[in-house]
Amino acid sequence: MPYFNKILFTAFEISIFLFGYVIGRRMGKKEGVIEGMSLVPLDWRKQLFETSICPLCNQELNLKVNCDNVHNREL
């Protein structure tokens, strides 16, 4: 009987650990997505200034028509 209690207690500890891991992983993924979405406009602007090609419509800037979609978007 003492071995059964020890095995039951160990199984309970492992299940609590796995439950905490799953919850933490989900929360971390959500935070990562939110942070990634906030960094996308900055990356687009960096790409725009480095290549002079709009990342939204792939037009080269300062030709006949300028694409100001990146600059007009609110951050």
DSSP file (Angstrom, degrees, kcal/mol; ACC not computed):
  #  RESIDUE AA STRUCTURE BP1 BP2  ACC     N-H-->O    O-->H-N    N-H-->O    O-->H-N    TCO  KAPPA ALPHA  PHI   PSI    X-CA   Y-CA   Z-CA
    1    1 A M     >        0   0    0      0, 0.0     4,-1.9     0, 0.0     5,-0.2   0.000 360.0 360.0 360.0 -37.8    0.0    0.0    0.0
    2    2 A P  H  >  +     0   0    0      0, 0.0     4,-1.9     0, 0.0     5,-0.1   0.852 360.0  53.2 -64.8 -29.4    2.7    2.6    0.7
    3    3 A Y  H  > S+     0   0    0      2,-0.2     4,-2.6     1,-0.2     5,-0.2   0.878 105.5  53.6 -69.6 -36.2    4.0    2.1   -2.9
    4    4 A F  H  > S+     0   0    0      2,-0.2     4,-2.6     1,-0.2    -1,-0.2   0.913 109.3  48.1 -63.3 -42.4    0.6    2.8   -4.3
    5    5 A N  H  X S+     0   0    0     -4,-1.9     4,-2.5     2,-0.2    -1,-0.2   0.892 111.8  50.0 -64.6 -39.4    0.4    6.1   -2.4
    6    6 A K  H  X S+     0   0    0     -4,-1.9     4,-2.2     2,-0.2    -2,-0.2   0.911 112.6  46.2 -66.0 -42.6    3.8    7.0   -3.6
    7    7 A I  H  X S+     0   0    0     -4,-2.6     4,-2.5     2,-0.2    -2,-0.2   0.908 113.2  50.1 -65.7 -42.5    2.9    6.2   -7.2
    8    8 A L  H  X S+     0   0    0     -4,-2.6     4,-2.1     2,-0.2    -2,-0.2   0.910 111.5  48.1 -62.5 -42.9   -0.4    8.1   -6.9
    9    9 A F  H  X S+     0   0    0     -4,-2.5     4,-2.3     2,-0.2    -2,-0.2   0.898 112.1  49.4 -65.2 -41.1    1.4   11.2   -5.4
   10   10 A T  H  X S+     0   0    0     -4,-2.2     4,-2.4     2,-0.2    -2,-0.2   0.907 110.6  49.8 -64.8 -42.7    4.0   11.1   -8.2
   11   11 A A  H  X S+     0   0    0     -4,-2.5     4,-2.2     1,-0.2    -1,-0.2   0.891 110.5  51.1 -62.6 -39.0    1.4   10.8  -10.9
   12   12 A F  H  X S+     0   0    0     -4,-2.1     4,-2.1     2,-0.2    -2,-0.2   0.912 110.1  49.1 -64.3 -43.3   -0.5   13.8   -9.3
   13   13 A E  H  X S+     0   0    0     -4,-2.3     4,-2.3     1,-0.2    -2,-0.2   0.912 111.8  48.7 -62.6 -43.1    2.8   15.9   -9.3
   14   14 A I  H  X S+     0   0    0     -4,-2.4     4,-2.5     1,-0.2    -1,-0.2   0.900 110.5  50.5 -64.9 -40.8    3.5   15.1  -12.9
   15   15 A S  H  X S+     0   0    0     -4,-2.2     4,-2.1     2,-0.2    -1,-0.2   0.888 110.6  49.2 -66.8 -37.4   -0.1   16.0  -14.0
   16   16 A I  H  X S+     0   0    0     -4,-2.1     4,-2.3     2,-0.2    -2,-0.2   0.922 111.9  49.7 -65.0 -43.6    0.1   19.3  -12.1
   17   17 A F  H  X S+     0   0    0     -4,-2.3     4,-2.2     1,-0.2    -2,-0.2   0.929 112.2  46.8 -60.7 -46.6    3.5   20.1  -13.8
   18   18 A L  H  X S+     0   0    0     -4,-2.5     4,-2.4     2,-0.2    -1,-0.2   0.874 110.3  53.1 -65.7 -37.4    2.1   19.2  -17.3
   19   19 A F  H  X S+     0   0    0     -4,-2.1     4,-2.2     2,-0.2    -1,-0.2   0.927 110.7  46.9 -62.7 -45.3   -1.0   21.3  -16.7
   20   20 A G  H  X S+     0   0    0     -4,-2.3     4,-2.5     1,-0.2    -2,-0.2   0.879 111.2  52.4 -63.1 -38.9    1.1   24.3  -15.7
   21   21 A Y  H  X S+     0   0    0     -4,-2.2     4,-2.3     2,-0.2    -2,-0.2   0.925 109.9  47.8 -63.1 -45.2    3.3   23.8  -18.8
   22   22 A V  H  X S+     0   0    0     -4,-2.4     4,-2.1     2,-0.2    -2,-0.2   0.919 113.4  47.3 -63.9 -44.4    0.4   23.7  -21.1
   23   23 A I  H  X S+     0   0    0     -4,-2.2     4,-2.2     1,-0.2    -1,-0.2   0.931 113.7  47.9 -63.5 -45.7   -1.2   26.9  -19.6
   24   24 A G  H  X S+     0   0    0     -4,-2.5     4,-2.2     1,-0.2    -2,-0.2   0.869 110.1  52.2 -64.2 -37.5    2.2   28.7  -19.7
   25   25 A R  H  X S+     0   0    0     -4,-2.3     4,-2.2     2,-0.2    -1,-0.2   0.917 110.0  48.2 -65.9 -43.0    2.8   27.7  -23.3
   26   26 A R  H  X S+     0   0    0     -4,-2.1     4,-2.1     1,-0.2    -2,-0.2   0.920 112.7  47.9 -63.7 -43.4   -0.6   29.0  -24.5
   27   27 A M  H  X S+     0   0    0     -4,-2.2     4,-2.3     1,-0.2    -1,-0.2   0.900 111.3  51.5 -64.9 -39.1   -0.1   32.3  -22.7
   28   28 A G  H  X S+     0   0    0     -4,-2.2     4,-2.2     2,-0.2    -1,-0.2   0.884 108.3  50.8 -65.4 -39.1    3.4   32.6  -24.2
   29   29 A K  H  X S+     0   0    0     -4,-2.2     4,-2.2     2,-0.2    -1,-0.2   0.913 110.1  49.8 -65.0 -41.5    2.2   32.0  -27.7
   30   30 A K  H  X S+     0   0    0     -4,-2.1     4,-2.1     1,-0.2    -2,-0.2   0.921 111.9  47.9 -62.8 -43.6   -0.5   34.6  -27.3
   31   31 A E  H  X S+     0   0    0     -4,-2.3     4,-2.5     1,-0.2    -1,-0.2   0.884 110.6  52.8 -64.2 -37.8    2.0   37.2  -26.0
   32   32 A G  H  X S+     0   0    0     -4,-2.2     4,-2.4     2,-0.2    -1,-0.2   0.889 108.5  49.1 -64.9 -39.9    4.3   36.4  -28.9
   33   33 A V  H  X S+     0   0    0     -4,-2.2     4,-2.4     2,-0.2    -1,-0.2   0.917 111.8  48.8 -66.0 -42.9    1.6   36.9  -31.5
   34   34 A I  H  X S+     0   0    0     -4,-2.1     4,-1.4     2,-0.2    -2,-0.2   0.921 113.5  46.4 -63.8 -43.9    0.7   40.3  -29.9
   35   35 A E  H  X S+     0   0    0     -4,-2.5     4,-1.2     1,-0.2    -1,-0.2   0.895 112.0  51.5 -65.9 -39.6    4.3   41.4  -29.8
   36   36 A G  H  X S+     0   0    0     -4,-2.4     4,-1.1     1,-0.2     3,-0.3   0.893 107.5  52.1 -63.7 -40.3    4.9   40.2  -33.4
   37   37 A M  H  < S+     0   0    0     -4,-2.4    -1,-0.2     1,-0.2    -2,-0.2   0.824 108.2  51.9 -66.4 -30.1    1.9   42.1  -34.6
   38   38 A S  H  < S+     0   0    0     -4,-1.4     4,-0.4     1,-0.2    -1,-0.2   0.754 110.4  48.9 -77.0 -22.6    3.2   45.3  -33.0
   39   39 A L  H  X S+     0   0    0     -4,-1.2     4,-2.1    -3,-0.3    -2,-0.2   0.637  89.9  82.0 -89.9 -15.1    6.6   44.9  -34.6
   40   40 A V  H  X S+     0   0    0     -4,-1.1     4,-2.5     1,-0.2     5,-0.2   0.915  89.2  50.3 -60.1 -47.6    5.4   44.3  -38.2
   41   41 A P  H  > S+     0   0    0      0, 0.0     4,-2.2     0, 0.0    -1,-0.2   0.883 110.8  50.9 -60.8 -35.3    4.8   48.0  -39.1
   42   42 A L  H  > S+     0   0    0     -4,-0.4     4,-2.2     2,-0.2    -2,-0.2   0.904 110.5  48.5 -66.3 -40.2    8.3   48.9  -37.9
   43   43 A D  H  X S+     0   0    0     -4,-2.1     4,-2.5     2,-0.2    -1,-0.2   0.886 109.7  52.8 -66.4 -38.4    9.8   46.1  -40.0
   44   44 A W  H  X S+     0   0    0     -4,-2.5     4,-2.4     2,-0.2    -2,-0.2   0.914 109.9  48.1 -62.9 -42.5    7.8   47.3  -43.0
   45   45 A R  H  X S+     0   0    0     -4,-2.2     4,-2.5     2,-0.2     5,-0.2   0.910 110.9  50.6 -65.2 -41.3    9.2   50.8  -42.6
   46   46 A K  H  X S+     0   0    0     -4,-2.2     4,-2.0     1,-0.2    -2,-0.2   0.932 112.2  47.1 -60.7 -45.7   12.7   49.5  -42.3
   47   47 A Q  H  X S+     0   0    0     -4,-2.5     4,-2.2     1,-0.2     6,-0.5   0.880 111.1  52.8 -63.2 -38.4   12.3   47.4  -45.4
   48   48 A L  H  X S+     0   0    0     -4,-2.4     4,-2.1     1,-0.2    -2,-0.2   0.919 111.8  44.3 -63.3 -45.3   10.8   50.5  -47.2
   49   49 A F  H  < S+     0   0    0     -4,-2.5    -1,-0.2     1,-0.2    -2,-0.2   0.827 115.9  47.4 -71.5 -31.6   13.7   52.7  -46.3
   50   50 A E  H  < S+     0   0    0     -4,-2.0    -2,-0.2    -5,-0.2    -1,-0.2   0.886 129.4  18.9 -76.5 -39.2   16.4   50.1  -47.2
   51   51 A T  H  < S-     0   0    0     -4,-2.2    -2,-0.2     2,-0.2    -3,-0.2   0.598  87.4-133.1-110.0 -13.7   15.0   49.0  -50.6
   52   52 A S     <  +     0   0    0     -4,-2.1     9,-2.8    -5,-0.4     2,-0.5   0.766  69.8 120.9  59.1  27.6   12.7   51.8  -51.6
   53   53 A I  B    S-A   60   0A   0     -6,-0.5     7,-0.2     7,-0.2    -1,-0.2  -0.988  70.1-119.6-121.7 126.9   10.1   49.2  -52.5
   54   54 A C     >  -     0   0    0      5,-2.6     4,-2.0    -2,-0.5     5,-0.2  -0.463  14.5-149.9 -65.1 125.8    6.7   49.2  -50.8
   55   55 A P  T  4 S+     0   0    0      0, 0.0    -1,-0.2     0, 0.0   -10,-0.0   0.673  93.3  52.0 -72.1 -15.0    6.3   45.9  -48.9
   56   56 A L  T  4 S+     0   0    0      3,-0.1    -2,-0.0    11,-0.1   -12,-0.0   0.885 129.0  11.5 -86.7 -41.9    2.5   46.1  -49.4
   57   57 A C  T  4 S-     0   0    0      2,-0.1     3,-0.1    10,-0.1    -1,-0.1   0.437  90.8-127.5-119.5  -1.0    2.2   46.6  -53.1
   58   58 A N     <  +     0   0    0     -4,-2.0     2,-0.4     1,-0.2    -5,-0.0   0.769  58.4 143.2  59.1  30.3    5.8   45.9  -54.3
   59   59 A Q        -     0   0    0     -5,-0.2    -5,-2.6     8,-0.0     2,-0.4  -0.796  54.9-118.2 -96.2 142.6    6.0   49.2  -56.2
   60   60 A E  B     -A   53   0A   0     -2,-0.4     3,-0.5    -7,-0.2    -7,-0.2  -0.637  35.6-122.8 -76.7 135.5    9.3   51.0  -56.3
   61   61 A L  S    S+     0   0    0     -9,-2.8     5,-0.1    -2,-0.4    -1,-0.1  -0.291  84.2  34.3 -78.8 163.9    8.8   54.4  -54.7
   62   62 A N  S    S+     0   0    0      1,-0.1    -1,-0.2    -2,-0.0     4,-0.1   0.783  90.8 106.6  62.6  32.4    9.5   57.8  -56.4
   63   63 A L  S    S-     0   0    0     -3,-0.5     3,-0.1     2,-0.3    -1,-0.1   0.143  97.6 -49.5-103.4-132.3    8.5   56.7  -59.8
   64   64 A K  S    S+     0   0    0      1,-0.2     2,-0.5    -2,-0.1    -3,-0.1   0.926 129.0  24.9 -72.4 -45.8    5.2   57.9  -61.4
   65   65 A V  S    S-     0   0    0     -5,-0.2     2,-0.4     2,-0.0    -2,-0.3  -0.981  75.1-144.8-125.9 127.4    2.9   57.1  -58.4
   66   66 A N        -     0   0    0     -2,-0.5     2,-0.7    -3,-0.1    -5,-0.1  -0.703  10.0-140.8 -88.9 140.9    4.1   56.9  -54.8
   67   67 A C        +     0   0    0     -2,-0.4     3,-0.3    -8,-0.1     4,-0.2  -0.899  22.8 174.6-100.4 113.1    2.5   54.3  -52.5
   68   68 A D     >  +     0   0    0     -2,-0.7     4,-2.0     1,-0.2     5,-0.2   0.039  42.4 115.2-106.8  26.1    2.0   55.9  -49.1
   69   69 A N  H  > S+     0   0    0      1,-0.2     4,-0.8     2,-0.2    -1,-0.2   0.867  76.7  50.6 -63.5 -36.4    0.2   53.0  -47.5
   70   70 A V  H  4 S+     0   0    0     -3,-0.3     3,-0.3     1,-0.2    -1,-0.2   0.901 114.1  43.4 -70.4 -39.6    2.9   52.3  -45.0
   71   71 A H  H  4 S+     0   0    0      1,-0.2    -2,-0.2    -4,-0.2    -1,-0.2   0.798 111.6  53.0 -78.1 -27.6    3.2   55.9  -43.9
   72   72 A N  H  < S+     0   0    0     -4,-2.0     2,-0.2     2,-0.1    -1,-0.2   0.612  85.2 101.9 -84.3 -11.7   -0.6   56.5  -43.7
   73   73 A R  S  < S-     0   0    0     -4,-0.8     2,-0.4    -3,-0.3    -3,-0.0  -0.516  74.9-125.4 -74.2 138.4   -1.3   53.5  -41.5
   74   74 A E              0   0    0     -2,-0.2    -2,-0.1     1,-0.1    -1,-0.1  -0.675 360.0 360.0 -82.8 137.1   -1.8   54.3  -37.8
   75   75 A L              0   0    0     -2,-0.4    -1,-0.1   -34,-0.0   -33,-0.1   0.438 360.0 360.0 -88.8 360.0    0.5   52.4  -35.5
